[in-house]
Amino acid sequence: MTARTRSTEAGTGADGATRPFAPFEWLLAWRYLRARRREGFISIIAGFSFAGVMLGVATLIVVMSVMNGFRAELLSKIIGVNGHIFITPIDSPLRDYDAVSARIASLPGIVRAVPMVEGQALASSPYNAGGVLVRGVRERDLAAIPFIAGNIREGTLEGFDEKGGVAIGRRLSDQLSLRAGDTLTVVSPKGAATPFGTAPRIKSYPIVAVFEIGMSEYDAAFVYMPLEEAQAYFNRDGDVSVIEVFVQDADRVDDARAAIDVAAERQIMMTDWRQRNRTFFSALEVERNVMFLILLLIVLVAALNIISGLIMLVKDKSADIAILRTMGVTRGAIMRVFLITGASIGITGTLAGFLLGLLITLNVESIRAFLSSLSGTELFSAEIYFLSRLPAVIEPGEVATVVITATLLSLAATIYPSWRAARLDPVEALRYG
């Protein structure tokens, strides 16, 4: 065996210098990570650094996934129930709504066009009362909205136009203590004109169906009634207040607006779901970005713990470093040893946090239900958060960003202590070590 072969197997090059990340460098780094009696405090710091990185990464993944799920769930329900483009008349009442909606519905990319009468009213029962938004729609249009027709909890929508009854949300039925088959009284301030002023219009309707969308604001506020009945109740002279248009791709409403404007064949004003909910979704986006920056500080604090732990390790191992230097170990090798030591803490903590975050995210609703039952309190109130369950959507790009950011912070935290170790003077270290 030649000297060149022996040096290669030992992790050194032909000139006697060690190869980068040679086996002995990994061996030294592993020995420095293991707990020994005299170095127990340093190992404790390394353990806390590992836990800090793990919890920081896991928290980031869980929180960002929950906020993504919250936005996606709200968006799907808002545009699933309310439509994507809203058409209102400008010059004259929308009495030709049948023809207009038929022309718009025939356009490419349009799913359906729903003529509707909307008005605010007071819904009451012998037990309670509350403000509602009354929507007059045709039975076939209401049956085509999956969030309504697919979530009927009591009664049925069959014969909706002929029965002359109303469909209400689950939370409203609970608030008024009413069920399918009971009678709901609707009060509108815009009633018949009398010599003494406008009298409120009061009329009772049988409840033919109770639906549950899963968004508390809608389940507590929407009352659907047949279109002709709503026209009569709100004194509409055979016209509607709005035509809601549902498109195939909610993110491409701009492509449909020009075609709708031509197909309407009359003066109309169009708004879309982005304009109606701009403030709400902008606030969600700002909150999401701020939460990312705040939670990233947890990872940063853990990275600072890695720095302090490595500095203490370098101080404790100054005599070892001096001996290694006198034996011919290069400064680069010393630096790589401590880089491996610190990076091992950060990278393993990041991977553990990644797995923990995914595990919690995939079971977040079960965890919420368990904690709620354990504490006896509602941890995700539907009245506050609008949704009846805790949603979570894992975005691979965001998770990758969190993992890469945590890894880079952990690697950056090892640079200064490793540089200090490599710059250590062997003579001074042996003299004062």
SULQUI-V875969 format. One record per residue. N is the residue number from 1. D_FIRST is the distance of its C-alpha to the first C-alpha in whole Angstrom. Layout:
BEGIN
n=N d_first=D_FIRST
n=N d_first=D_FIRST
END
This chain:
BEGIN
n=1 d_first=0
n=2 d_first=4
n=3 d_first=7
n=4 d_first=8
n=5 d_first=6
n=6 d_first=7
n=7 d_first=10
n=8 d_first=11
n=9 d_first=11
n=10 d_first=13
n=11 d_first=15
n=12 d_first=15
n=13 d_first=15
n=14 d_first=14
n=15 d_first=17
n=16 d_first=16
n=17 d_first=19
n=18 d_first=19
n=19 d_first=20
n=20 d_first=23
n=21 d_first=24
n=22 d_first=20
n=23 d_first=20
n=24 d_first=21
n=25 d_first=24
n=26 d_first=25
n=27 d_first=25
n=28 d_first=27
n=29 d_first=30
n=30 d_first=30
n=31 d_first=31
n=32 d_first=33
n=33 d_first=35
n=34 d_first=35
n=35 d_first=38
n=36 d_first=38
n=37 d_first=41
n=38 d_first=41
n=39 d_first=40
n=40 d_first=43
n=41 d_first=45
n=42 d_first=42
n=43 d_first=41
n=44 d_first=45
n=45 d_first=45
n=46 d_first=42
n=47 d_first=44
n=48 d_first=47
n=49 d_first=45
n=50 d_first=44
n=51 d_first=47
n=52 d_first=49
n=53 d_first=47
n=54 d_first=47
n=55 d_first=51
n=56 d_first=51
n=57 d_first=49
n=58 d_first=51
n=59 d_first=54
n=60 d_first=54
n=61 d_first=53
n=62 d_first=56
n=63 d_first=59
n=64 d_first=58
n=65 d_first=58
n=66 d_first=61
n=67 d_first=63
n=68 d_first=62
n=69 d_first=63
n=70 d_first=66
n=71 d_first=67
n=72 d_first=66
n=73 d_first=68
n=74 d_first=71
n=75 d_first=71
n=76 d_first=71
n=77 d_first=74
n=78 d_first=76
n=79 d_first=75
n=80 d_first=76
n=81 d_first=79
n=82 d_first=80
n=83 d_first=79
n=84 d_first=78
n=85 d_first=80
n=86 d_first=84
n=87 d_first=87
n=88 d_first=90
n=89 d_first=93
n=90 d_first=95
n=91 d_first=98
n=92 d_first=100
n=93 d_first=99
n=94 d_first=96
n=95 d_first=99
n=96 d_first=97
n=97 d_first=94
n=98 d_first=94
n=99 d_first=94
n=100 d_first=91
n=101 d_first=89
n=102 d_first=89
n=103 d_first=88
n=104 d_first=85
n=105 d_first=84
n=106 d_first=84
n=107 d_first=82
n=108 d_first=78
n=109 d_first=76
n=110 d_first=78
n=111 d_first=78
n=112 d_first=82
n=113 d_first=85
n=114 d_first=87
n=115 d_first=90
n=116 d_first=91
n=117 d_first=93
n=118 d_first=92
n=119 d_first=94
n=120 d_first=94
n=121 d_first=96
n=122 d_first=96
n=123 d_first=95
n=124 d_first=97
n=125 d_first=98
n=126 d_first=100
n=127 d_first=97
n=128 d_first=96
n=129 d_first=95
n=130 d_first=93
n=131 d_first=92
n=132 d_first=91
n=133 d_first=90
n=134 d_first=92
n=135 d_first=91
n=136 d_first=93
n=137 d_first=91
n=138 d_first=91
n=139 d_first=90
n=140 d_first=88
n=141 d_first=86
n=142 d_first=86
n=143 d_first=84
n=144 d_first=82
n=145 d_first=80
n=146 d_first=78
n=147 d_first=77
n=148 d_first=81
n=149 d_first=82
n=150 d_first=78
n=151 d_first=79
n=152 d_first=83
n=153 d_first=83
n=154 d_first=87
n=155 d_first=89
n=156 d_first=89
n=157 d_first=89
n=158 d_first=91
n=159 d_first=94
n=160 d_first=93
n=161 d_first=96
n=162 d_first=99
n=163 d_first=98
n=164 d_first=99
n=165 d_first=96
n=166 d_first=93
n=167 d_first=90
n=168 d_first=88
n=169 d_first=85
n=170 d_first=84
n=171 d_first=84
n=172 d_first=88
n=173 d_first=89
n=174 d_first=88
n=175 d_first=89
n=176 d_first=92
n=177 d_first=92
n=178 d_first=93
n=179 d_first=92
n=180 d_first=92
n=181 d_first=96
n=182 d_first=97
n=183 d_first=99
n=184 d_first=97
n=185 d_first=100
n=186 d_first=99
n=187 d_first=101
n=188 d_first=100
n=189 d_first=102
n=190 d_first=103
n=191 d_first=106
n=192 d_first=109
n=193 d_first=112
n=194 d_first=115
n=195 d_first=118
n=196 d_first=116
n=197 d_first=112
n=198 d_first=109
n=199 d_first=109
n=200 d_first=106
n=201 d_first=105
n=202 d_first=104
n=203 d_first=103
n=204 d_first=102
n=205 d_first=99
n=206 d_first=98
n=207 d_first=94
n=208 d_first=93
n=209 d_first=89
n=210 d_first=87
n=211 d_first=83
n=212 d_first=80
n=213 d_first=78
n=214 d_first=76
n=215 d_first=76
n=216 d_first=79
n=217 d_first=81
n=218 d_first=82
n=219 d_first=82
n=220 d_first=85
n=221 d_first=86
n=222 d_first=87
n=223 d_first=90
n=224 d_first=90
n=225 d_first=94
n=226 d_first=95
n=227 d_first=95
n=228 d_first=99
n=229 d_first=100
n=230 d_first=98
n=231 d_first=100
n=232 d_first=103
n=233 d_first=102
n=234 d_first=100
n=235 d_first=103
n=236 d_first=101
n=237 d_first=104
n=238 d_first=102
n=239 d_first=99
n=240 d_first=95
n=241 d_first=93
n=242 d_first=90
n=243 d_first=88
n=244 d_first=84
n=245 d_first=82
n=246 d_first=79
n=247 d_first=76
n=248 d_first=73
n=249 d_first=70
n=250 d_first=72
n=251 d_first=69
n=252 d_first=71
n=253 d_first=75
n=254 d_first=75
n=255 d_first=75
n=256 d_first=78
n=257 d_first=80
n=258 d_first=81
n=259 d_first=82
n=260 d_first=84
n=261 d_first=86
n=262 d_first=87
n=263 d_first=88
n=264 d_first=90
n=265 d_first=92
n=266 d_first=94
n=267 d_first=93
n=268 d_first=91
n=269 d_first=88
n=270 d_first=85
n=271 d_first=82
n=272 d_first=79
n=273 d_first=77
n=274 d_first=75
n=275 d_first=78
n=276 d_first=80
n=277 d_first=76
n=278 d_first=75
n=279 d_first=75
n=280 d_first=74
n=281 d_first=71
n=282 d_first=70
n=283 d_first=71
n=284 d_first=68
n=285 d_first=66
n=286 d_first=66
n=287 d_first=66
n=288 d_first=63
n=289 d_first=61
n=290 d_first=62
n=291 d_first=61
n=292 d_first=57
n=293 d_first=57
n=294 d_first=59
n=295 d_first=56
n=296 d_first=53
n=297 d_first=54
n=298 d_first=53
n=299 d_first=50
n=300 d_first=50
n=301 d_first=51
n=302 d_first=48
n=303 d_first=46
n=304 d_first=48
n=305 d_first=47
n=306 d_first=43
n=307 d_first=43
n=308 d_first=45
n=309 d_first=43
n=310 d_first=40
n=311 d_first=42
n=312 d_first=42
n=313 d_first=39
n=314 d_first=38
n=315 d_first=40
n=316 d_first=39
n=317 d_first=36
n=318 d_first=36
n=319 d_first=35
n=320 d_first=32
n=321 d_first=31
n=322 d_first=32
n=323 d_first=29
n=324 d_first=27
n=325 d_first=28
n=326 d_first=28
n=327 d_first=24
n=328 d_first=23
n=329 d_first=24
n=330 d_first=26
n=331 d_first=29
n=332 d_first=28
n=333 d_first=26
n=334 d_first=29
n=335 d_first=31
n=336 d_first=29
n=337 d_first=29
n=338 d_first=33
n=339 d_first=33
n=340 d_first=31
n=341 d_first=34
n=342 d_first=37
n=343 d_first=36
n=344 d_first=35
n=345 d_first=39
n=346 d_first=40
n=347 d_first=39
n=348 d_first=39
n=349 d_first=42
n=350 d_first=43
n=351 d_first=42
n=352 d_first=44
n=353 d_first=47
n=354 d_first=47
n=355 d_first=47
n=356 d_first=49
n=357 d_first=51
n=358 d_first=51
n=359 d_first=52
n=360 d_first=55
n=361 d_first=56
n=362 d_first=56
n=363 d_first=58
n=364 d_first=60
n=365 d_first=64
n=366 d_first=63
n=367 d_first=62
n=368 d_first=65
n=369 d_first=68
n=370 d_first=66
n=371 d_first=66
n=372 d_first=70
n=373 d_first=71
n=374 d_first=69
n=375 d_first=71
n=376 d_first=74
n=377 d_first=74
n=378 d_first=74
n=379 d_first=70
n=380 d_first=71
n=381 d_first=75
n=382 d_first=76
n=383 d_first=79
n=384 d_first=76
n=385 d_first=73
n=386 d_first=75
n=387 d_first=73
n=388 d_first=73
n=389 d_first=70
n=390 d_first=66
n=391 d_first=65
n=392 d_first=61
n=393 d_first=59
n=394 d_first=55
n=395 d_first=55
n=396 d_first=51
n=397 d_first=51
n=398 d_first=53
n=399 d_first=50
n=400 d_first=47
n=401 d_first=49
n=402 d_first=49
n=403 d_first=45
n=404 d_first=44
n=405 d_first=46
n=406 d_first=45
n=407 d_first=42
n=408 d_first=42
n=409 d_first=44
n=410 d_first=42
n=411 d_first=39
n=412 d_first=41
n=413 d_first=42
n=414 d_first=39
n=415 d_first=39
n=416 d_first=41
n=417 d_first=39
n=418 d_first=36
n=419 d_first=37
n=420 d_first=38
n=421 d_first=35
n=422 d_first=33
n=423 d_first=36
n=424 d_first=36
n=425 d_first=36
n=426 d_first=34
n=427 d_first=37
n=428 d_first=40
n=429 d_first=38
n=430 d_first=37
n=431 d_first=40
n=432 d_first=42
n=433 d_first=40
END
